[in-house]
Amino acid sequence: MEQIKLIVTDMDGTFLNSSHEMSPEFSEVYKELKKRNIVFVPASGRQMPGITHYFGEIESEIGFIAENGGYVIYKDQELFADTLEYKYIVDIIKAVREIPGAKAVLSAKKMAYYETEDQQFVDFFSKYYTENMKKDDLTEKIDDTAFKIAVYHPEGSEQYLYPALKKFEEFGLEIVVSGAHWLDVMNKDINKGNALKILQKSLGISPENTMAFGDYMNDIEMLKNAKYSYAMQNAHPNVKQVANFEACTNDSFGVLKTIKDYLHLN
């Protein structure tokens, strides 16, 4: 195995267990990574504060890929921040309103915005979008930099959202199923893989020295940019086809187990 210099991991369904908790062993393993100059980077569809709050003490020491690749930070320095055009936001929100059961969250730099009155849904998505605000109408312009629109459907994103929203690919937008119930609409070429390339270039680290973990379709490009790519045992079949290796489930903290194996800590 080549020397690993960068470890990048998806959060939900991968690094975190089903209760959205990280392994109690992480702080000890991180100390070892730091000692060996291995950069650790969480990569998620969540907004930035929804990721960083897990890593309070070490936040300024590591990198973060948020918004499915729309926002990249390393050691508190912004490396990349995308902007979704207002004209697209209006059309997408209108299309989401036509889908029975669908709800939209407009994710931006300062805040995530929503228009639904469904408090149960608001409580649910606040786990991922910790900084959020209600708007009367999401098609009204906001004084913020929008990254993406995250769309939720209680019965499934692949079946109920993707067929209705994939037409926006014609406008050069990226439509990605990011979870069993979530779909993200972003600018074309915004994905965790291109975000990882930005980090790799900035740090002078090659894919050959990169280890990556993921479980869903929004992780595929990221896994393709790492020689040591791991699909979780609980991953979508499409992700397992792309990854070079498999890690045990997120509920068994497979990411930490794999890292410990590499570091010979087991």
For each residue, the residues with C-beta under 8 A, 3 or more apart:
1: 4 228 262
2: 208 209 227 228
3: 209
4: 1 7 38 209 210 211 228 262
5: 37 38 39 203 205 209 210
6: 38 39 41 199 200 203 205 209 210 211
7: 4 33 38 39 40 41 210 211 212 259
8: 41 42 43 65 192 196 199 210 211 212 213 222 226
9: 14 15 41 42 43 212 213 214 255
10: 13 14 15 42 43 44 192 213 214 215 216 218 219 222
11: 14 15 16 42 43 44 46 51 54
12: 16 20 44 45 46 128 179
13: 10 16 179 215 216 232 234 235 250
14: 9 10 11 213 214 215 219 232 250 255
15: 9 10 11 22 42 213 250 255
16: 11 12 13 19 20 21 22 54 250
17: 20 21 22 23 250 251 253
18: 250 251
19: 16
20: 12 16 17 127
21: 16 17
22: 15 16 17 26 54 253
23: 17 26 29 253 255 256
24:
25: 28 29 253 256 260
26: 22 23 29 30 256
27: 30 31
28: 25 31 32
29: 23 25 26 32 33 256 259 260 263 265
30: 26 27 33 34 40 58
31: 27 28 34 35
32: 28 29 35 36 263 265
33: 7 29 30 36 38 40 259 263
34: 30 31 37 38 61
35: 31 32
36: 32 33 263
37: 5 34
38: 4 5 6 7 33 34
39: 5 6 7 62 63 203 205
40: 7 30 33 62 63
41: 6 7 8 9 62 63 64 65 74 196 199
42: 8 9 10 11 15 51 54 55 62 64 65
43: 8 9 10 11 64 65 69 192 195 196 219 222
44: 10 11 12 50 51 65 66 68
45: 12 67 68 128 150 178 179 182 184 218
46: 11 12 50 51 66 67 128 129
47: 50 51 66 67 107 112 128 129 130 131 147
48: 51 52 64 66 67 71 73 109
49: 52 53 130 131
50: 44 46 47 53 66 127 128 129 130 131
51: 11 42 44 46 47 48 54 55 64 66
52: 48 49 55 56 59 64
53: 49 50 56 130
54: 11 16 22 42 51
55: 42 51 52 58 59 62
56: 52 53 59
57:
58: 30 55 61 62
59: 52 55 56 62 76
60: 75 76
61: 34 58 75
62: 39 40 41 42 55 58 59 74 75
63: 39 40 41 72 73 74 75 199
64: 41 42 43 48 51 52 71 72 73 74
65: 8 41 42 43 44 69 71 72 192 195 196 199 222
66: 44 46 47 48 50 51 70 71 72 73 147
67: 45 46 47 48 70 71 82 107 147 148 186 190
68: 44 45 148 176 178 184 186 190 191 192 218
69: 43 65 72 82 186 190 191 192 193 194 195 196 221
70: 66 67 81 82 147 148 186 187 190 195
71: 48 64 65 66 67 78 80 81 82 109 147
72: 63 64 65 66 69 78 79 80 81 195 198 199
73: 48 63 64 66 76 77 78 79
74: 41 62 63 64 77 79 199 202 203
75: 60 61 62 63
76: 59 60 73
77: 73 74
78: 71 72 73 81
79: 72 73 74 198 199 202
80: 71 72 195 198
81: 70 71 72 78 109 145 147
82: 67 69 70 71 147 186 187 190
83: 145 146 147 187
84: 88 89 146 147 148 149 185 186 187
85: 88 89
86: 89 90 141 146
87: 90 91
88: 84 85 91 92 168 171 173 185
89: 84 85 86 92 93 106 138 139 146 149
90: 86 87 93 94 139
91: 87 88 94 95 168
92: 88 89 95 96 104 149 165 168 185
93: 89 90 96 97 104 106 138 139 149
94: 90 91 97 98 139
95: 91 92 98 99 164 165 167 168
96: 92 93 99 102 103 104 149 151 165
97: 93 94 102 104
98: 94 95 164
99: 95 96 102 151 153 160 161 164 165
100:
101: 153 154 155 160
102: 96 97 99 151 152 153 160 161 164
103: 96 114 116 118 121 151 152 153
104: 92 93 96 97 114 115 138 149 150 151 152
105: 112 113 114 125 129 132 149 150 151 152
106: 89 93 112 113 114 135 138 142 146 149
107: 47 67 112 129 146 147 148 149 150
108: 111 112 113 142 144 145 146 147
109: 48 71 81 144 145 147
110: 131 144 145
111: 108 131 132 133 144
112: 47 105 106 107 108 125 129 131 132 133 150
113: 105 106 108 132 133 134 135 138 142 144
114: 103 104 105 106 122 125 132 133 134 135 138
115: 104 134 135 136 137 138
116: 103 121 122
117:
118: 103 121 122
119: 122 123
120: 123 124
121: 103 116 118 124 125 152
122: 114 116 118 119 125 126 132 134
123: 119 120 126
124: 120 121 127
125: 105 112 114 121 122 128 129 132 150 152
126: 122 123 129 130 132
127: 20 50 124 130
128: 12 45 46 47 50 125
129: 46 47 50 105 107 112 125 126 132 150
130: 47 49 50 53 126 127
131: 47 49 50 110 111 112
132: 105 111 112 113 114 122 125 126 129
133: 111 112 113 114
134: 113 114 115 122
135: 106 113 114 115 138 140 142
136: 115 140
137: 115 140
138: 89 93 104 106 113 114 115 135
139: 89 90 93 94
140: 135 136 137
141: 86
142: 106 108 113 135 146
143:
144: 108 109 110 111 113
145: 81 83 108 109 110
146: 83 84 86 89 106 107 108 142 149
147: 47 66 67 70 71 81 82 83 84 107 108 109 186 190
148: 67 68 70 84 107 184 185 186 190
149: 84 89 92 93 96 104 105 106 107 146 184 185
150: 45 104 105 107 112 125 129 178 182 183 184
151: 96 99 102 103 104 105 157 161 165 182 183 184 185
152: 102 103 104 105 121 125 157 181 182
153: 99 101 102 103 156 157 160 161 181 183
154: 101 181
155: 101 159 160 181
156: 153 159 160 161 180 181
157: 151 152 153 160 161 162 177 178 179 180 181 182 183
158: 161 162 177
159: 155 156 162 163
160: 99 101 102 153 155 156 157 163 164
161: 99 102 151 153 156 157 158 164 165 177 183
162: 157 158 159 165 166 175 177 183
163: 159 160 166
164: 95 98 99 102 160 161 167
165: 92 95 96 99 151 161 162 168 175 183 185
166: 162 163 169 175
167: 95 164 170
168: 88 91 92 95 165 171 173 175 185
169: 166 172 173 174 175
170: 167
171: 88 168
172: 169 187 188
173: 88 168 169 185 186 187 188
174: 169 184 185 186 187 188 189 190 191
175: 162 165 166 168 169 183 184 185
176: 68 183 184 186 191 217 218
177: 157 158 161 162 182 183 216 217 218
178: 45 68 150 157 182 183 184 216 217 218
179: 12 13 45 157 182 216 218
180: 156 157
181: 152 153 154 155 156 157
182: 45 150 151 152 157 177 178 179
183: 150 151 153 157 161 162 165 175 176 177 178
184: 45 68 148 149 150 151 174 175 176 178 218
185: 84 88 92 148 149 151 165 168 173 174 175
186: 67 68 69 70 82 84 147 148 173 174 176 190 191
187: 70 82 83 84 172 173 174 190
188: 172 173 174
189: 174 194
190: 67 68 69 70 82 147 148 174 186 187 194 195
191: 68 69 174 176 186 194 195 218 221 222
192: 8 10 43 65 68 69 195 196 214 218 219 221 222
193: 69 196 197 220 221 222 223 224 225
194: 69 189 190 191 197 198 221
195: 43 65 69 70 72 80 190 191 192 198 199 222
196: 8 41 43 65 69 192 193 199 200 210 212 221 222 225 226
197: 193 194 200 201 225
198: 72 79 80 194 195 201 202
199: 6 8 41 63 65 72 74 79 195 196 202 203 205
200: 6 196 197 203 204 205 206 207 210 225
201: 197 198 204
202: 74 79 198 199
203: 5 6 39 74 199 200
204: 200 201
205: 5 6 39 199 200 209 210
206: 200 209 210
207: 200 210 225 226 227
208: 2 227
209: 2 3 4 5 6 205 206 227
210: 4 5 6 7 8 196 200 205 206 207 225 226 227 228
211: 4 6 7 8 226 228 229 230 258 259 262
212: 7 8 9 196 219 222 223 225 226 228 229 230
213: 8 9 10 14 15 219 229 230 232 247 254 255 258
214: 9 10 14 192 218 219 220 222 223 229 230 231 232 235 239 243
215: 10 13 14 219 231 232 234 235 236 239 250
216: 10 13 177 178 179 219 235 236 239
217: 176 177 178 220 236 238 239
218: 10 45 68 176 177 178 179 184 191 192 214
219: 10 14 43 192 212 213 214 215 216 222 223 239
220: 193 214 217 223 224 238 239 242
221: 69 191 192 193 194 196 224 225
222: 8 10 43 65 191 192 193 195 196 212 214 219 225 226
223: 193 212 214 219 220 226 229 230 231 239 242 243
224: 193 220 221 229 242
225: 193 196 197 200 207 210 212 221 222
226: 8 196 207 210 211 212 222 223 229
227: 2 207 208 209 210 244
228: 1 2 4 210 211 212 244 245
229: 211 212 213 214 223 224 226 242 243 244 245
230: 211 212 213 214 223 243 244 245 246 247 254 255 258
231: 214 215 223 235 239 240 242 243 245 246 247
232: 13 14 213 214 215 235 239 246 247 248 249 250 254 255
233: 246 247 248 249 252 254
234: 13 215 249 250 251
235: 13 214 215 216 231 232 239 240 243 246
236: 215 216 217 239 240
237: 240 241
238: 217 220 241 242
239: 214 215 216 217 219 220 223 231 232 235 236 242 243
240: 231 235 236 237 243 246
241: 237 238
242: 220 223 224 229 231 238 239
243: 214 223 229 230 231 235 239 240 246
244: 227 228 229 230
245: 228 229 230 231 258
246: 230 231 232 233 235 240 243
247: 213 230 231 232 233 254 255 257 258
248: 232 233 252 254 257
249: 232 233 234 252 254
250: 13 14 15 16 17 18 215 232 234 253 254 255
251: 17 18 234
252: 233 248 249 257
253: 17 22 23 25 250 256 257
254: 213 230 232 233 247 248 249 250 257 258
255: 9 14 15 23 213 230 232 247 250 258 259
256: 23 25 26 29 253 259 260
257: 247 248 252 253 254 260 261 266
258: 211 213 230 245 247 254 255 261 262
259: 7 29 33 211 255 256 262 263
260: 25 29 256 257 263 265 266
261: 257 258 264 265 266
262: 1 4 211 258 259
263: 29 32 33 36 259 260
264: 261
265: 29 32 260 261
266: 257 260 261
